[in-house]
Amino acid sequence: MRFVQGFLRQVLAGLAVLLALTVILGIAYPAVVWGISRIGTDSAEGSPLRDAQGCVVGSSLIGVDPQVAPGQPDPYFHTRVTGSVTDDDAFAPGDPAAALPSNQGPSSEVLASFVEQRRAAIAARENVDPSAVPPDAVTGSGSGIDPDISPAYAAIQVARVAQVNGASVDDVEALVDKYTHGPQYGVLGAEAVNVPELNLALSGKETGCGGQG
């Protein structure tokens, strides 16, 4: 009899612990985390970017390098190299779904060749001396979808963007300043310019929620 009573007490204690942990870890904790994630910003939803009509046209967390047809005016600010890079293509396709780091190390001859090709192409596009092209312009990020560029890379693009968009250099520089953020938490990293936000503000386009984006 005493064995049965002890066994029942252990079963009841185990059931009580199971019920308590189910409530705490299976209901209360997820609910608290979900609630906190929705305080302040919409980062839990992917930090979507919306056009003037409220349509989602991208994310401020995902860098997609805008492409223009060959020979056409280029009105955009460009990100770092995005997407996955093949061994025979110095520039990535710009597809976030294919985003991968190159895994090319500092001693890689392929990477060195890519860097020089990118430096020459970017210098020609921005009409600047190759020495003015900053390091982040010719290298990709670990994620392959970095939305930010250095203020130096944004600065060499200002003149082209202003001319193609029929805007003044001062106005474009003001937009760059607006979308430049400081180090994370004030100490991590350096100043950076968010390209998706900047391009959306620059274009001011209304795509329509049934359209692209």
Salt bridges, closest charged atoms under 4 A:
GLU45 OE2 - ARG38 NH2 2.66
ASP65 OD1 - HIS78 ND1 2.89
ASP74 OD2 - HIS78 NE2 2.56
ASP74 OD1 - ARG160 NH1 3.53
GLU116 OE2 - ARG119 NE 3.85
GLU126 OE2 - ARG125 NE 2.61
GLU126 OE1 - ARG160 NE 2.87
ASP146 OD2 - ARG80 NH1 3.33
ASP148 OD2 - HIS181 NE2 3.24
